């Protein structure tokens, strides 16, 4: 394929990622807690509903990735496109906040399918530049994640005088519009069928998972990704509370997080290109350590500008590590198991992202911010060391 063909393919895939993540994010932030509250749900119900979508990723990412190895990527992408199209409309039919639990799980299925299948598809299409292309696709999803809350907030404000629930339902209608674009783009995607059709058995999933977890290189990379998203989850959950306790304005807190997101989005293609040209193991280790140190030193500072620099560094560390991890797993995994490997990586990542706020919250409650953020630093060093030792093992165990 020529460079123009390469560009058109990654642009097509990036547009799918942009509108897909825009659709799921605008359905959640900031509208979901407000919608639940208006429907009569309390704080406990809001927390329960918010946790359902990541749980779908934990459960489904691996089997979906393994299934895509057998039946082809496009069939699974079409399934995700149907979910992206249908899920936003279900929010409009809800009158009891508890009914949002199955709706959120159903909506979470869309990204649980899209993430690992897209990573596997890009790794197959761009064998020589997979790091850079994965970085470009990931950046597109981050732009969608950044834009969605702004559009959602603007819609809620614009329809402030609308009757009944329409000010919130307008957000879900916009999510439907983005989902429709995703569905149409997936239908236009040119993806060849797998070379040999195979029947999927339960033993195939177990064998793929065993293959992944018995390979110390793949396992080590997944654990680093889990640690990165554990730290990120703790950072995004408890840094606002820490900053508010130090009398930093909410607007400035928003600036701090915007800088982090932009630092990730703008640097992922560059760090992906670096991973293609150098040994990605050094990026993986360096990135998780930069992130861990950045979060670990937060309690040493109480003013805006030092924390802004910390946020920038944490974003760079996360960008450096995550794009290299995906590229490294794509290099190490067997060709026939690349979808399963991406799915396992995504599931383990979601475990870290969900567990970070939970465990760190317990630590901060009983021991304070210094211990909670310090635990993130220790975790980064432990898993960086584990990956370093494991990556030096020459032979993998099947």
C-alpha positions as CSV (number, residue, x, y, z in Angstrom):
1,X,0.0,0.0,0.0
2,X,1.2,3.5,-0.8
3,X,1.5,6.3,1.6
4,X,-1.8,7.9,0.4
5,X,-3.6,4.6,1.0
6,X,-2.1,4.3,4.4
7,X,-3.2,7.8,5.2
8,X,-6.8,7.3,4.0
9,X,-7.1,4.1,6.0
10,X,-5.8,5.5,9.3
11,X,-8.0,8.6,8.8
12,X,-11.1,6.4,8.3
13,X,-10.2,4.4,11.5
14,X,-9.5,7.6,13.4
15,X,-12.8,9.1,12.5
16,X,-14.5,6.0,13.8
17,X,-12.6,6.3,17.0
18,X,-13.3,10.0,17.4
19,X,-17.0,9.8,17.0
20,X,-17.3,6.5,18.9
21,X,-15.6,7.9,22.0
22,X,-17.4,11.2,21.6
23,X,-20.7,9.3,21.7
24,X,-19.9,7.3,24.8
25,X,-18.3,10.2,26.7
26,X,-21.0,12.7,26.0
27,X,-23.5,10.1,27.4
28,X,-21.6,10.1,30.6
29,X,-19.9,13.4,31.3
30,X,-21.4,15.6,32.7
31,X,-24.9,14.6,31.9
32,X,-25.2,11.1,33.6
33,X,-25.1,12.2,37.3
34,X,-27.5,15.0,36.5
35,X,-29.9,12.8,34.7
36,X,-29.8,10.2,37.4
37,X,-30.4,12.9,40.0
38,X,-33.4,14.3,38.1
39,X,-34.9,10.8,37.8
40,X,-34.7,10.5,41.6
41,X,-31.4,8.6,42.1
42,X,-29.2,9.3,45.1
43,X,-25.4,9.4,45.3
44,X,-25.1,5.6,45.9
45,X,-27.2,5.0,42.7
46,X,-25.1,7.4,40.7
47,X,-21.9,5.6,41.8
48,X,-23.3,2.2,40.9
49,X,-24.5,3.3,37.5
50,X,-21.2,5.0,36.7
51,X,-19.2,1.8,37.5
52,X,-21.2,-0.5,35.2
53,X,-19.7,0.6,31.9
54,X,-16.1,-0.1,32.8
55,X,-17.3,-3.5,34.1
56,X,-18.4,-4.4,30.6
57,X,-14.9,-3.8,29.4
58,X,-13.4,-6.1,32.0
59,X,-15.8,-8.9,31.1
60,X,-16.0,-8.6,27.3
61,X,-12.7,-7.2,25.9
62,X,-10.8,-10.5,26.0
63,X,-13.6,-12.8,24.5
64,X,-14.4,-10.2,21.9
65,X,-10.7,-9.9,20.9
66,X,-10.3,-13.7,20.7
67,X,-13.6,-14.1,18.7
68,X,-12.3,-11.5,16.2
69,X,-9.3,-13.8,15.5
70,X,-11.8,-16.5,14.4
71,X,-14.6,-14.7,12.6
72,X,-12.9,-11.5,11.4
73,X,-12.6,-8.0,12.7
74,X,-15.3,-6.4,10.6
75,X,-18.1,-8.6,11.9
76,X,-17.3,-7.5,15.5
77,X,-17.0,-3.9,14.4
78,X,-20.4,-4.0,12.9
79,X,-21.8,-5.4,16.1
80,X,-20.2,-2.5,18.0
81,X,-21.6,-0.1,15.4
82,X,-25.2,-1.4,16.1
83,X,-24.6,-0.8,19.9
84,X,-23.3,2.7,19.3
85,X,-26.4,3.4,17.2
86,X,-29.0,1.9,19.5
87,X,-27.7,2.6,23.0
88,X,-28.2,6.4,23.1
89,X,-31.9,5.9,22.2
90,X,-32.4,3.7,25.3
91,X,-31.6,6.5,27.6
92,X,-34.6,8.4,26.3
93,X,-37.0,5.6,27.4
94,X,-35.8,5.4,31.0
95,X,-38.1,6.6,33.8
96,X,-36.5,4.7,36.7
97,X,-32.8,5.5,37.4
98,X,-32.1,1.8,38.1
99,X,-33.0,1.0,34.5
100,X,-29.9,2.9,33.5
101,X,-27.8,0.0,34.9
102,X,-28.5,-2.3,32.0
103,X,-28.4,0.6,29.6
104,X,-25.0,1.6,30.7
105,X,-23.7,-2.0,30.5
106,X,-25.1,-2.3,27.0
107,X,-23.5,1.0,26.0
108,X,-20.2,-0.1,27.6
109,X,-20.3,-3.2,25.3
110,X,-19.7,-0.8,22.3
111,X,-16.3,0.4,23.5
112,X,-15.4,-3.1,25.0
113,X,-15.7,-4.4,21.4
114,X,-14.2,-1.5,19.6
115,X,-11.0,-1.1,21.6
116,X,-9.3,-4.4,21.2
117,X,-10.6,-5.1,17.7
118,X,-9.4,-1.7,16.4
119,X,-5.9,-2.3,18.0
120,X,-5.7,-5.7,16.4
121,X,-6.8,-4.3,13.0
122,X,-4.3,-1.5,13.1
123,X,-1.5,-3.8,14.1
124,X,-2.3,-6.1,11.2
125,X,-2.7,-3.3,8.6
126,X,0.4,-1.4,9.5
127,X,3.1,-3.9,10.4
128,X,6.0,-1.5,10.0
129,X,4.4,1.6,11.5
130,X,2.0,0.1,14.0
131,X,3.2,2.2,16.9
132,X,2.7,5.5,15.1
133,X,-0.7,4.5,13.7
134,X,-1.9,3.2,17.1
135,X,-0.8,6.6,18.5
136,X,-2.7,8.5,15.8
137,X,-5.9,6.5,16.4
138,X,-5.5,6.9,20.2
139,X,-5.1,10.6,19.8
140,X,-8.3,10.9,17.8
141,X,-10.2,9.1,20.5
142,X,-8.8,11.5,23.1
143,X,-9.9,14.5,21.0
144,X,-13.4,13.0,21.1
145,X,-13.2,12.4,24.8
146,X,-12.1,16.1,25.3
147,X,-14.7,17.6,23.1
148,X,-17.7,15.6,24.4
149,X,-18.1,17.2,27.9
150,X,-17.9,20.7,26.3
151,X,-20.6,19.9,23.8
152,X,-22.7,18.1,26.5
153,X,-22.4,21.0,28.9
154,X,-23.3,23.5,26.2
155,X,-26.4,21.6,25.3
156,X,-27.6,21.3,28.9
157,X,-27.1,25.0,29.3
158,X,-28.7,25.9,26.0
159,X,-31.9,24.0,26.8
160,X,-32.1,25.1,30.4
161,X,-35.6,26.4,29.9
162,X,-36.8,23.3,28.0
163,X,-39.7,21.4,29.5
164,X,-39.4,18.2,31.4
165,X,-36.2,16.2,30.7
166,X,-35.4,17.5,27.2
167,X,-32.3,19.4,28.3
168,X,-30.7,16.1,29.2
169,X,-32.3,14.1,26.4
170,X,-30.9,16.5,23.9
171,X,-27.4,15.2,24.9
172,X,-28.4,11.6,24.2
173,X,-29.8,12.7,20.9
174,X,-26.4,14.1,20.0
175,X,-24.9,10.8,21.1
176,X,-27.2,9.1,18.7
177,X,-26.0,11.4,15.9
178,X,-22.4,10.5,16.6
179,X,-23.3,6.8,16.9
180,X,-25.0,7.0,13.5
181,X,-21.8,8.4,11.9
182,X,-19.8,5.5,13.6
183,X,-22.2,2.9,12.2
184,X,-22.0,4.3,8.6
185,X,-18.2,4.6,8.8
186,X,-17.9,1.0,9.9
187,X,-20.2,-0.2,7.1
188,X,-17.9,1.5,4.6
189,X,-14.8,0.0,6.1
190,X,-13.0,-2.4,3.7
191,X,-11.8,-5.3,5.8
192,X,-10.9,-8.7,4.3
193,X,-12.4,-11.8,5.8
194,X,-10.2,-14.2,7.8
195,X,-8.2,-16.6,5.7
196,X,-9.8,-19.7,7.3
197,X,-13.2,-19.7,9.0
198,X,-13.1,-21.6,12.3
199,X,-15.8,-22.6,14.7
200,X,-15.4,-21.0,18.1
201,X,-15.4,-23.2,21.1
202,X,-15.1,-22.4,24.8
203,X,-11.8,-24.2,24.9
204,X,-10.5,-21.8,22.2
205,X,-11.0,-18.8,24.6
206,X,-9.4,-20.6,27.5
207,X,-6.4,-21.6,25.3
208,X,-5.9,-18.0,24.1
209,X,-6.1,-16.7,27.7
210,X,-3.6,-19.4,28.9
211,X,-1.3,-18.5,26.0
212,X,-1.3,-14.9,26.9
213,X,-0.9,-15.3,30.7
214,X,1.8,-18.0,30.4
215,X,3.9,-15.6,28.2
216,X,5.9,-13.5,30.7
217,X,6.5,-10.8,28.1
218,X,2.8,-10.3,27.4
219,X,1.9,-10.7,31.0
220,X,4.5,-8.1,32.1
221,X,3.3,-5.6,29.6
222,X,-0.3,-6.0,30.6
223,X,0.6,-5.6,34.3
224,X,2.4,-2.3,33.5
225,X,-0.7,-1.1,31.6
226,X,-2.8,-2.1,34.6
227,X,-0.5,-0.1,36.9
228,X,-0.6,2.9,34.6
229,X,-4.4,3.0,34.5
230,X,-4.6,2.3,38.2
231,X,-2.5,5.4,38.9
232,X,-4.4,7.4,36.3
233,X,-7.7,6.4,37.9
234,X,-6.5,7.5,41.3
235,X,-5.1,10.7,39.8
236,X,-8.3,11.8,38.0
237,X,-10.5,10.9,41.0
238,X,-8.7,12.3,44.0
239,X,-6.6,15.2,42.6
240,X,-9.7,17.5,42.3
241,X,-10.5,16.8,46.0
242,X,-6.9,17.5,47.0
243,X,-6.8,20.7,45.1
244,X,-10.1,21.9,46.4
245,X,-8.8,21.3,49.9
246,X,-5.9,23.6,49.1
247,X,-8.3,26.4,47.9
248,X,-7.5,26.1,44.2
249,X,-10.4,27.3,42.0
250,X,-12.5,24.7,40.1
251,X,-11.7,26.5,36.8
252,X,-8.0,26.1,37.4
253,X,-8.5,22.5,38.3
254,X,-10.1,22.1,34.8
255,X,-7.1,23.7,33.2
256,X,-4.8,21.2,35.0
257,X,-6.7,18.2,33.6
258,X,-7.0,19.8,30.2
259,X,-3.3,20.1,30.0
260,X,-2.9,16.5,30.9
261,X,-5.3,15.3,28.2
262,X,-3.8,17.5,25.6
263,X,-0.3,16.3,26.4
264,X,-1.4,12.7,25.9
265,X,-3.3,13.4,22.7
266,X,-0.5,15.5,21.1
267,X,2.4,13.2,21.9
268,X,1.0,9.8,21.2
269,X,1.7,9.7,17.5
270,X,5.3,11.0,18.2
271,X,5.9,8.4,20.9
272,X,4.3,5.7,18.7
273,X,6.8,6.6,15.9
274,X,9.6,6.4,18.5
275,X,8.4,2.9,19.5
276,X,8.5,1.8,15.9
277,X,12.2,2.9,15.6
278,X,13.6,2.0,19.0
279,X,13.1,-0.7,21.6
280,X,9.6,-0.1,23.1
281,X,10.6,-1.7,26.4
282,X,12.5,1.4,27.5
283,X,9.5,3.6,26.8
284,X,7.2,1.3,28.8
285,X,9.5,1.4,31.8
286,X,10.3,5.1,31.5
287,X,6.7,6.1,31.0
288,X,5.3,4.2,34.1
289,X,8.1,5.6,36.3
290,X,7.5,9.2,35.1
291,X,3.8,8.8,35.8
292,X,4.4,7.2,39.2
293,X,6.9,9.8,40.3
294,X,4.6,12.6,39.1
295,X,1.7,11.4,41.1
296,X,3.8,10.4,44.1
297,X,5.1,13.9,44.6
298,X,1.7,15.6,44.5
299,X,1.5,16.0,48.3
300,X,4.7,18.1,48.2
301,X,2.9,20.9,46.4
302,X,-0.2,22.9,47.2
303,X,-0.2,25.7,44.5
304,X,-1.4,25.8,40.9
305,X,1.7,26.0,38.8
306,X,3.7,23.1,40.4
307,X,0.6,20.9,40.1
308,X,0.2,22.1,36.5
309,X,3.7,20.9,35.7
310,X,3.0,17.6,37.5
311,X,-0.1,17.1,35.4
312,X,1.9,17.8,32.2
313,X,4.6,15.2,33.2
314,X,2.0,12.6,34.2
315,X,0.3,13.0,30.8
316,X,3.7,12.6,29.0
317,X,4.5,9.5,31.1
318,X,1.2,7.9,30.4
319,X,1.5,8.6,26.7
320,X,5.0,7.3,26.5
321,X,4.1,4.0,28.2
322,X,0.7,3.1,26.8
323,X,1.4,3.5,23.1
324,X,4.6,1.5,23.5
325,X,2.8,-1.2,25.5
326,X,0.2,-1.8,22.7
327,X,3.0,-1.8,20.1
328,X,5.1,-4.3,22.2
329,X,2.1,-6.7,22.7
330,X,1.4,-6.6,18.9
331,X,5.0,-7.5,18.2
332,X,5.2,-10.3,20.7
333,X,1.8,-11.9,20.2
334,X,1.3,-14.7,17.7
335,X,-0.4,-13.5,14.5
336,X,-3.4,-15.8,15.0
337,X,-3.8,-14.6,18.6
338,X,-3.3,-10.8,18.2
339,X,-7.0,-10.0,18.8
340,X,-7.1,-12.1,21.9
341,X,-3.9,-10.5,23.1
342,X,-5.3,-7.0,22.6
343,X,-8.5,-8.0,24.3
344,X,-6.6,-9.4,27.3
345,X,-4.5,-6.2,27.5
346,X,-7.7,-4.1,27.4
347,X,-9.5,-6.2,30.1
348,X,-6.5,-6.0,32.5
349,X,-6.2,-2.3,31.8
350,X,-9.9,-1.8,32.8
351,X,-9.2,-3.8,36.0
352,X,-6.5,-1.3,36.9
353,X,-8.7,1.7,35.9
354,X,-11.6,0.5,38.1
355,X,-9.4,-0.6,41.0
356,X,-7.4,2.6,41.2
357,X,-10.1,4.9,42.7
358,X,-11.4,2.1,44.9
359,X,-8.1,1.1,46.6
360,X,-6.6,4.5,46.7
361,X,-9.8,5.9,48.2
362,X,-9.5,3.4,51.1
363,X,-5.9,4.3,51.6
364,X,-6.5,8.1,51.6
365,X,-9.5,7.7,53.9
366,X,-7.4,6.0,56.6
367,X,-3.9,7.3,55.9
368,X,-4.2,10.6,54.0
369,X,-3.2,11.9,50.5
370,X,0.5,11.5,51.1
371,X,0.2,7.7,51.6
372,X,-2.4,7.3,48.9
373,X,-0.4,9.0,46.2
374,X,2.8,7.5,47.6
375,X,1.2,4.0,47.0
376,X,0.9,4.9,43.3
377,X,4.6,5.6,43.2
378,X,5.5,2.2,44.9
379,X,3.2,0.4,42.5
380,X,4.9,2.0,39.5
381,X,8.3,0.9,40.7
382,X,7.1,-2.7,41.5
383,X,5.6,-3.3,38.1
384,X,8.4,-1.5,36.2
385,X,10.9,-3.9,37.9
386,X,8.7,-6.9,37.2
387,X,8.5,-6.0,33.5
388,X,12.2,-5.3,33.3
389,X,13.1,-8.7,34.7
390,X,10.5,-10.5,32.6
391,X,11.4,-8.8,29.4
392,X,15.0,-10.1,29.7
393,X,13.7,-13.7,29.6
394,X,14.5,-15.0,26.1
395,X,12.1,-17.8,25.7
396,X,8.4,-17.7,26.5
397,X,6.6,-20.5,28.2
398,X,3.5,-21.9,26.4
